[in-house]
C-alpha cells in the first residue's frame, strides 16, 4: 500500500505548491471525530466529497423542490439541480482564487442534505415542534454526523471538520465559515439561488424580464449567465490574495435588490402562499401522526432517541413525492396521491 500512498502525497504536494496562502490544505485538516487511516489515493477532502455523493440524502435531493412554483411542471428546480449549480459556481470562484476546489466541492455538495421537502416551507412547518427554529443547515450536519447509514446503527460519514464547518455555516444568519472555501460556498449559494430562481420565474411567466429592476440589470447583467459571471468575477477581483472572501458593495447591493424584488414577485405571491400553506399542512399533519404512531415509521427510526427527534429526522428527510404518498396513505386511503 505504501506505493499507493504516494499518489495521495503527490496531490498534497501539488496543493502546497500551487494553492494560495489562504487555501486550506488537505494535509493540514483538523481531522475527523473518529480516527481513520488516510486513503492511499484520495486526499481527505476528496474522500468526503465521494462519501457525500454516495448517500441516500444526496439522491433524495432530486425530488425536493427548490422553490415552490405552482405553474412549474418541468420548470420546477429541484434541490439536486440547485446543489450542482452551487457547486459549479463555487468551483469557478475557488479556481480563480487558487483555493482548494476539493474542499469547496465537498461543502457545496453537502450543504443542503438536511433540507426538507417543498423548499423553505418545510423549515416553517417543522419549527413549531422544536424549542429553537428548525434550520436545514443544522439538520444537514446532523445528517452527515448521525443519520446517514442509520440502518447500520447511525454511524454517519465521519467527515472532516472543515467540511462540516462549511455546511453548518453556509447560510446567512450563521457565523462566517472558518475557511475561505466555506466562504466561497456561502456566496455561491446566494448567487446561484437568486439568479436561477429569477430564471425559473421568467421561464413560466411569473416574472417578466422587463420588470427586473434597472439597477439590478445595470450592475449584474441582463441574462442568467451574465449575472452569474458578473458575481464570480467580482468575488475573484475583490478577494484575490486576501484571507477572507467577499463581494464588492455594488454587487452586494444589487443582489439585495434582486432578493427584495423576488420576495414580492415570486416568493410571496398569492399562489405561492397557497402552495406553501398546503405543504406546511401536509408536513405538520405527518409529524403529528407519527408522534402518535411512531411504530409506523421505518425500522431504522425505531431507536432510543426521543420520539420527537426520531419523527423530525424521518419527516424532514422525506421527498416531495414521499410526503404526498405518505399523506394520502395515512389520511386518504384508497385515493391516488397524484390526483
C-alpha positions in Angstrom: 0.0 0.0 0.0 2.9 2.4 0.6 3.5 2.9 -3.2 -0.2 3.8 -3.5 0.1 6.4 -0.7 2.5 8.2 -3.0 -0.5 9.1 -5.2 -2.3 11.0 -2.4 1.0 12.5 -1.2 1.7 13.9 -4.7 -1.7 15.5 -4.8 -1.0 17.0 -1.3 2.4 18.3 -2.6 0.7 19.9 -5.6 -1.7 21.7 -3.2 1.2 23.1 -1.2 3.0 24.2 -4.4 0.1 25.7 -6.3 -2.7 27.0 -3.9 -3.0 30.4 -2.3 -1.5 31.2 1.1 -5.1 31.4 2.3 -6.2 28.0 0.9 -7.0 25.1 3.2 -4.6 22.2 2.6 -6.0 18.7 2.9 -2.8 17.6 4.6 -3.4 20.1 7.3 -7.1 19.3 8.0 -8.2 19.4 11.6 -9.3 15.8 11.0 -12.3 13.6 11.8 -14.1 12.8 15.0 -13.1 9.2 14.6 -9.6 8.3 13.5 -9.2 6.7 10.1 -6.1 5.7 8.2 -5.5 8.1 5.3 -6.8 6.9 1.9 -3.9 5.9 -0.3 -5.2 7.6 -3.5 -7.5 10.4 -2.3 -7.0 13.4 0.0 -9.2 13.8 3.0 -11.5 16.3 1.2 -11.8 14.1 -1.9 -12.9 11.2 0.4 -15.5 13.5 1.9 -16.8 14.5 -1.5 -17.3 10.9 -2.5 -19.0 9.9 0.7 -21.5 12.7 0.4 -22.5 11.8 -3.2 -22.9 8.2 -2.2 -25.6 9.0 0.4 -29.4 8.5 0.3 -29.8 12.1 1.4 -28.0 13.3 -1.7 -30.0 11.1 -4.0 -33.3 12.4 -2.4 -32.4 15.9 -3.4 -33.7 15.2 -6.9 -37.3 15.1 -5.6 -37.1 18.0 -3.2 -38.4 21.3 -4.5 -36.0 24.3 -4.6 -38.7 27.0 -4.8 -42.5 26.2 -5.0 -43.7 27.4 -8.4 -47.4 26.5 -8.8 -47.1 26.7 -12.6 -43.8 24.9 -12.5 -44.2 21.5 -14.2 -40.9 20.8 -15.9 -39.6 24.2 -14.7 -39.5 23.2 -11.0 -35.9 23.3 -10.0 -35.1 20.6 -7.6 -32.6 20.6 -4.7 -30.2 18.4 -6.6 -30.0 20.8 -9.6 -29.5 23.7 -7.2 -26.8 21.8 -5.4 -24.9 21.1 -8.7 -25.3 24.7 -9.7 -23.9 26.0 -6.4 -21.0 23.5 -6.8 -20.3 24.8 -10.3 -20.3 28.4 -9.3 -18.2 27.8 -6.2 -15.6 25.8 -8.0 -15.2 28.5 -10.6 -14.7 31.1 -7.8 -12.3 28.8 -6.0 -10.2 28.2 -9.1 -9.9 31.9 -9.7 -8.8 32.4 -6.1 -6.5 29.4 -6.1 -8.4 27.8 -3.2 -8.9 24.1 -2.5 -11.5 23.0 -5.1 -12.0 19.6 -3.4 -13.0 21.2 -0.1 -15.3 23.6 -1.9 -16.9 20.8 -3.8 -17.5 18.7 -0.7 -19.1 21.6 1.2 -21.3 22.6 -1.8 -22.5 19.0 -2.5 -23.4 18.6 1.2 -24.8 22.0 2.1 -28.5 21.1 1.6 -28.6 17.4 2.6 -30.8 18.3 5.6 -33.3 20.4 3.6 -37.0 19.4 3.8 -39.5 18.8 1.1 -41.2 21.7 -0.5 -38.5 24.3 -0.2 -38.2 26.7 2.7 -41.8 26.0 3.7 -40.5 22.8 5.4 -38.5 24.8 8.0 -41.6 26.8 8.9 -43.7 23.6 9.1 -41.3 21.8 11.5 -40.3 24.7 13.7 -43.5 24.5 15.8 -42.3 21.2 17.1 -38.9 22.3 18.2 -37.6 24.6 21.0 -35.5 26.6 18.5 -36.4 27.1 14.9 -35.8 24.1 12.6 -32.9 25.0 10.3 -31.8 23.0 7.4 -28.1 23.8 7.8 -28.1 22.3 11.3 -30.1 19.3 10.0 -27.5 18.9 7.2 -24.8 18.5 9.8 -27.0 16.0 11.7 -27.4 14.0 8.5 -23.7 13.6 7.9 -22.8 13.1 11.6 -25.6 10.7 12.6 -28.3 9.9 10.2 -26.5 8.5 7.2 -26.1 4.8 7.5 -28.9 4.9 10.1 -29.9 1.4 9.1 -26.3 0.3 10.1 -26.6 2.0 13.5 -26.3 5.7 12.6 -22.5 5.9 12.3 -22.6 8.9 10.0 -20.0 9.8 7.4 -17.2 10.9 9.8 -16.4 13.9 7.6 -13.5 16.3 8.2 -14.0 19.3 10.5 -13.6 21.7 7.6 -16.4 20.2 5.5 -18.8 20.1 8.5 -18.0 23.7 9.4 -18.7 24.8 5.8 -22.0 23.0 5.7 -23.1 24.4 9.1 -22.3 28.0 8.2 -23.2 28.2 4.6 -26.3 30.4 5.0 -27.0 33.9 6.2 -27.6 34.3 10.0 -24.7 31.9 10.9 -21.1 32.8 11.7 -18.7 33.1 8.8 -17.2 29.8 7.8 -13.8 29.2 9.2 -12.2 28.5 5.8 -12.0 30.6 2.7 -13.5 27.7 0.9 -16.6 27.7 3.1 -16.9 31.4 2.5 -16.9 30.8 -1.3 -19.7 28.2 -1.0 -21.8 30.7 1.1 -21.5 33.3 -1.6 -22.1 30.8 -4.4 -25.2 29.6 -2.8 -26.7 33.1 -2.7 -25.7 33.9 -6.2 -27.0 30.6 -7.7 -30.2 30.8 -5.7 -31.2 34.3 -6.8 -30.0 34.0 -10.4 -31.8 30.7 -11.1 -34.9 31.5 -9.1 -35.3 34.5 -11.3 -34.7 32.4 -14.4 -37.3 29.9 -13.4 -39.9 32.6 -12.6 -39.3 34.2 -16.1 -39.5 30.8 -17.8 -43.0 30.2 -16.6 -44.2 33.8 -17.0 -44.5 34.7 -13.3 -41.9 37.4 -13.8 -41.4 39.4 -17.0 -37.8 40.2 -17.9 -38.7 43.8 -18.5 -39.9 44.2 -14.9 -36.5 43.2 -13.3 -35.2 46.5 -11.7 -33.0 48.5 -13.9 -30.3 48.9 -11.3 -30.1 45.0 -11.0 -29.7 44.7 -14.7 -27.3 47.5 -14.9 -25.0 46.0 -12.3 -25.4 42.3 -12.7 -26.4 42.0 -16.4 -29.5 41.1 -18.4 -29.1 37.3 -18.6 -28.7 34.5 -16.1 -25.3 33.6 -17.4 -24.3 37.2 -17.3 -25.4 37.7 -13.8 -23.5 34.7 -12.5 -20.4 35.6 -14.5 -20.5 39.1 -13.0 -20.8 37.8 -9.5 -17.9 35.3 -10.0 -15.6 37.9 -11.5 -16.5 40.3 -8.7 -15.6 37.8 -6.0 -12.3 36.9 -7.6 -11.4 40.5 -8.2 -12.2 41.7 -4.7 -10.9 38.6 -2.8 -7.8 37.5 -4.6 -4.8 37.2 -2.3 -6.9 38.1 0.8 -7.7 35.9 3.8 -11.5 36.4 3.5 -13.8 36.0 0.6 -16.3 38.8 -0.2 -18.1 40.8 -2.8 -17.9 44.5 -3.7 -20.5 46.8 -2.2 -22.2 47.5 -5.6 -22.7 43.8 -6.4 -23.8 43.1 -2.8 -26.4 45.9 -3.1 -27.6 44.6 -6.5 -28.1 41.1 -5.1 -30.0 42.6 -2.1 -32.2 44.5 -4.5 -32.8 41.3 -6.6 -33.8 39.4 -3.4 -36.3 42.1 -2.5 -37.8 42.0 -6.0 -38.1 38.2 -5.9 -39.7 38.4 -2.4 -42.6 40.3 -3.9 -42.8 38.9 -7.4 -42.1 35.2 -6.6 -41.7 34.0 -3.1 -44.7 35.9 -1.5 -47.2 36.0 -4.4 -50.7 34.6 -3.5 -50.4 31.4 -5.5 -47.1 30.6 -3.9 -48.6 31.3 -0.5 -51.4 28.8 -1.2 -49.0 26.1 -2.2 -46.8 26.9 0.8 -49.9 26.5 3.1 -50.7 23.1 1.7 -47.1 22.0 2.1 -47.0 23.2 5.7 -50.3 21.5 6.5 -49.1 18.2 4.9 -45.8 18.1 6.8 -47.3 19.1 10.1 -50.0 16.6 9.8 -47.5 13.8 9.2 -45.4 14.9 12.2 -48.5 14.8 14.5 -49.5 11.4 13.1 -46.0 9.8 13.6 -45.7 11.4 17.1 -48.9 9.4 18.0 -47.9 6.4 15.9 -44.1 6.1 16.0 -44.2 2.4 15.2 -45.5 3.3 11.7 -42.1 4.8 10.8 -39.5 2.6 9.0 -37.5 0.3 11.3 -34.3 2.4 11.3 -36.2 5.2 13.0 -37.2 3.0 16.0 -34.1 3.7 18.0 -33.5 5.0 21.5 -33.6 8.8 20.7 -36.6 10.8 21.9 -39.7 10.2 19.8 -39.9 13.8 18.7 -36.3 13.7 17.4 -36.9 10.5 15.5 -40.1 11.8 13.9 -38.5 15.1 12.8 -35.5 13.2 11.4 -37.8 11.0 9.4 -40.3 13.6 8.2 -37.5 16.1 7.3 -35.9 13.5 5.1 -39.0 12.8 3.1 -39.0 14.0 -0.5 -41.9 15.9 -2.1 -43.3 12.7 -3.5 -42.8 10.8 -0.2 -44.9 13.5 1.6 -47.7 13.3 -0.9 -47.8 9.5 -1.0 -47.5 9.1 2.8 -50.1 11.8 3.5 -52.5 10.0 1.1 -51.8 6.6 2.6 -52.4 7.9 6.2 -55.3 10.4 5.7 -56.8 9.5 2.3 -56.6 5.7 2.0 -57.6 4.4 -1.4 -57.1 7.8 -3.1 -54.4 8.3 -5.8 -51.9 10.8 -4.3 -51.1 12.2 -7.7 -54.7 13.1 -8.5 
